[in-house]
Amino acid sequence: MKGYLAYIITIIGASFWGLTGLFVENLYQYGFSAWEIVAARLTTSTIILILLLFLFSPKHLKINVKHLPHFIGLGVCGIVIFNWCYFTVIGQTSVSIAVVLLYTSPVFVTILSYFLFKERITQRKCLSLLLTLVGCALAIQLLPIGHTTLSIHTIGLGLLSALFCALYSIIGKLISAHYNFLTITLYALLTGSLFIFPTSGLWRKLDLFHQTEVIINILGVSVISTILAYTLYTLGLVYIESSKAAILGAMEPIVAVLVGVFIFGDVLSLLQLTGIFFVISSAFLTVFHQKRKSEKTFKQFKNRARRDLKGYY
């Protein structure tokens, strides 16, 4: 199992994204809009991460100005615009359809990675992608299709959400050769929050921030579903192929479904259970390696992790 540590970290990071609904659902009840929640999420996460790095590792606050476009791409395209497209599709259709359209992102990542990083499109990857897409569709009940009809506009926005989500993996992979994973996460969140906060109007709801439950939920979505999620996923990008990380990221909707079952009392059908099995199978298929290759991967991961984390404790 040690040889799969990088994959496990990526899965955990993606799973934390799946917990977002726990906090967002409560914030909706207080009258926050989706745009305001994204702004509060990014701004709070940025402030917390800046303070942590300033206190414990200020050297990781430094970046080269020439890499600023990469961080803007991560924050604005890979986080803010992706969220806008995603929430718009939810408003026009349903969460189920929005999530399925979103999780076509591994297809975009695999294609872009082929041209940018020369990552091979193997039979194993193709099978993993197929299992992921079919599994997600079953788990969130898009399949069987029935009489569902989608407009071209909705499909276009859904595919754009997948594309912008994919860009986080691609740009994150490009910049990971130059910076520590915490630095990448911080500046992605910072550029995203600087872009969205001026248009959010959060200052008009300052009275709500005096309520304990609002603070708890904002901290939850910021620390767990943003800082930890993006940090762990970005760390995984350093050590594994971006296309594989995108496939493993499909654990997010599965976690969201399980949260619905155990927290909100939802009942899973046989088709949903089948979908969860497909997605989990695709994750195992993605991380399966011959013993010698996995041992080499683990040694490289361990040596680089020691260097990245040196001086943190």
C-alpha positions, 0 to 999 in steps of 0.5 A, a space after each residue: 500500500 505504501 507504493 500508492 501513497 500519492 494516489 491515496 492523497 489525491 483520492 482524499 483531497 477529491 473526497 474532501 470536495 465531496 463534503 462541500 454540500 454539508 456546509 453549502 446547504 446550511 449557508 443557502 438557508 441563511 440567504 447566501 447566493 452561490 456566488 457569495 458562497 464561492 467568494 466567502 470560501 476563497 477569501 477565508 481560505 486565502 487569509 487562513 493559508 497566508 497566516 499559516 505560511 507566514 508563521 510557519 514557512 514564510 519562504 513559500 510565500 515567494 513567487 516569480 512574477 513571470 509565473 503570475 499568469 499560471 496562478 491567475 489561470 488556476 484561480 480565475 479559470 480553474 476555480 472561479 469560472 469553473 464554479 460559475 459554469 457549474 452552478 449555472 447548470 445546476 440552476 438550469 437543470 439539476 445537480 445530477 446532470 451538472 455533476 455528470 457533465 462536470 465529470 467529463 473533465 478527465 476526458 479533457 485532461 487526458 487529451 490535453 495531457 497527451 499534447 502537453 505532457 506526452 502522457 500516453 493514452 493507454 487502454 487502461 486509461 480509456 477503460 478507467 474513463 469509461 467506468 468513471 463516466 458510466 459510474 458517475 451517471 449511475 450514481 447520481 441517477 442520470 442513467 437510465 436516461 428516461 425522458 431527460 432533455 437538455 438544451 445545447 446551451 446547458 450542455 455547452 455550459 456543462 462541458 465548459 465547467 468540465 474544461 475549466 475544471 480540467 485546466 486546474 489539473 493541467 496548469 497545476 501540473 505545469 507549475 508544480 515543477 517550480 513551486 511547493 504544493 502549498 505555494 501553488 494552492 495559496 496563489 490559486 486561491 488568492 488570485 481567485 478571491 481577488 477576482 471574485 470578491 469585488 463583485 460578490 457584495 459580501 459586505 452587505 451581509 456582514 450581520 450574518 457573520 456574527 452568527 456562530 453557525 454561519 462562521 462554523 460552516 464558512 470555516 468548514 467549507 474553507 478549511 476542509 473542502 478548500 484548503 485541505 482538498 486543493 492542497 492534497 490534490 495539488 500535492 498529488 499532481 506533483 507525483 502522478 500524471 494529471 490524467 490519472 489525478 483527474 480520474 481519481 478526482 471522480 471520487 468527489 461525487 461518490 462521497 457526495 452521494 454517501 454524505 446524502 445517505 449517511 447524513 441526510 438519509 437518502 436511499 441508494 438504488 441498485 443502479 447507484 450502488 453499481 455506479 459507485 462500484 464502477 467509480 471505485 473500480 476505475 480508481 483501482 484500475 488507475 493506480 494499479 502498477 507492477 510491484 517494481 514500478 510502484 516501489 520506484 514511484 514510492 521512493 521518488 515520492 518519499 524523497 521529494 516529499 521529504 524535501 518539500 516538507 523540510 522545515 515545516 515541523 
